[in-house]
Amino acid sequence: MDLADLRTDYAAGTDAVRETDDPMELFGTWLEQAAAAGVREPNAMALGTIDPDGGPAVRMVLLRQIREGDLVFYTNLESPKALALRRDPRCALTFWWAELERQVRITGRAAVLPRDDAAAYFATRPRGHQIGAWASPQSRPMAERRELETRIAEAEARFEDQDVPLPPNWGGFAVTAITMEFWQGRPSRLHDRILFEREGSRWLGVRLAP
Ligand SMILES: Cc1cc2nc3c(=O)[nH]c(=O)nc-3n(C[C@H](O)[C@H](O)[C@H](O)COP(=O)(O)O)c2cc1C
C-alpha cells in the first residue's frame, strides 16, 4: 500500500468506511521515505500518556524497532512516562516529517517488552549509552550536573573491563496501534487524511476532512 493506492482507494468522494490492508505497511513505507528524504531523526515521535492524576503528558522518544507490528521504544522503567504507562497503557504517538509534509498519528496500548528482548537490544547500544542508562535516574531532581558525572564515573568503574549488563530499571515498551491516521499536506490546505481503525483482526479506513 502506498499513498498512490490511498489516493485511488479514497478518491471517489465517498466517506464510506471500508476494510483495508494493515496500515503498518504504509507506515513502514512512509518511515523509509522520510529517511530517504533526509528528515533528521525520522524515528522521533511525540509520546502522549495519561498521568496518574488523569492529566496529559507528552514528550519525544525514538522509535527503535517495529516488532510483530508493534512500535517499540526504550526508556527508564521508573521514569514518569513508564509509571504512567504501567498504570494506564493507553497512549498516543505522533510523527511529523516536515520535508514530506506528512504526519502520522497513532493511538494504542503500550506493554512492557520481555526483559530478554530489552537485554538483546541493550547489548547493541554504544557503551556510553549503556553507562548512561545505569547512571541517570531519569526525571529525578539533581542538585547539580556534577552529580551525574559522579554517577557516570561510578558506573564506569563498576563495569570496567566487562560488558555492561541491562540495568534493572531500563527496558522497552511495545505499542500496539488501535488507530492510525495518515496526513499528507497538499496545496490550498486540501490535505489528505485517512484514518484507520482496528476492529478485531480487521482494519477499517475512512477519509477525513482536512
Ligand atoms: C528527539 C528526542 C528523542 C528522545 N528519545 C528518548 C527515548 O527514546 N527514550 C527516552 O527515555 N527519552 C528520550 N528523550 C527524552 C524524553 O523526551 C524525556 O525528556 C525523558 O524520557 C523523560 O520523560 P518523562 O519524565 O516523561 O518520563 C528524547 C528526547 C528528544 C528531544
PDBQT file of the ligand as one rigid body, heavy atoms in Angstrom, charges set to zero:
ROOT
HETATM    1  C1  LIG A 301      14.387  13.757  19.829  1.00  0.00    +0.000 C 
HETATM    2  C2  LIG A 301      14.313  13.179  21.214  1.00  0.00    +0.000 A 
HETATM    3  C3  LIG A 301      14.336  11.796  21.379  1.00  0.00    +0.000 A 
HETATM    4  C4  LIG A 301      14.247  11.241  22.665  1.00  0.00    +0.000 A 
HETATM    5  N1  LIG A 301      14.241   9.883  22.780  1.00  0.00    +0.000 NA
HETATM    6  C5  LIG A 301      14.072   9.320  24.001  1.00  0.00    +0.000 A 
HETATM    7  C6  LIG A 301      13.952   7.897  24.132  1.00  0.00    +0.000 A 
HETATM    8  O1  LIG A 301      13.976   7.134  23.151  1.00  0.00    +0.000 OA
HETATM    9  N2  LIG A 301      13.803   7.408  25.392  1.00  0.00    +0.000 N 
HETATM   10  C7  LIG A 301      13.750   8.206  26.500  1.00  0.00    +0.000 A 
HETATM   11  O2  LIG A 301      13.615   7.679  27.596  1.00  0.00    +0.000 OA
HETATM   12  N3  LIG A 301      13.839   9.551  26.401  1.00  0.00    +0.000 NA
HETATM   13  C8  LIG A 301      14.001  10.130  25.177  1.00  0.00    +0.000 A 
HETATM   14  N4  LIG A 301      14.068  11.501  25.067  1.00  0.00    +0.000 N 
HETATM   15  C9  LIG A 301      13.937  12.316  26.285  1.00  0.00    +0.000 C 
HETATM   16  C10 LIG A 301      12.435  12.450  26.640  1.00  0.00    +0.000 C 
HETATM   17  O3  LIG A 301      11.823  13.390  25.768  1.00  0.00    +0.000 OA
HETATM   18  C11 LIG A 301      12.195  12.874  28.099  1.00  0.00    +0.000 C 
HETATM   19  O4  LIG A 301      12.897  14.069  28.381  1.00  0.00    +0.000 OA
HETATM   20  C12 LIG A 301      12.643  11.816  29.115  1.00  0.00    +0.000 C 
HETATM   21  O5  LIG A 301      12.445  10.495  28.621  1.00  0.00    +0.000 OA
HETATM   22  C13 LIG A 301      11.876  11.953  30.425  1.00  0.00    +0.000 C 
HETATM   23  O6  LIG A 301      10.487  11.833  30.180  1.00  0.00    +0.000 OA
HETATM   24  P1  LIG A 301       9.415  11.541  31.345  1.00  0.00    +0.000 P 
HETATM   25  O7  LIG A 301       9.834  12.365  32.536  1.00  0.00    +0.000 OA
HETATM   26  O8  LIG A 301       8.115  11.959  30.772  1.00  0.00    +0.000 OA
HETATM   27  O9  LIG A 301       9.464  10.066  31.648  1.00  0.00    +0.000 OA
HETATM   28  C14 LIG A 301      14.163  12.080  23.805  1.00  0.00    +0.000 A 
HETATM   29  C15 LIG A 301      14.148  13.471  23.619  1.00  0.00    +0.000 A 
HETATM   30  C16 LIG A 301      14.219  14.011  22.356  1.00  0.00    +0.000 A 
HETATM   31  C17 LIG A 301      14.200  15.510  22.219  1.00  0.00    +0.000 C 
ENDROOT
TORSDOF 0
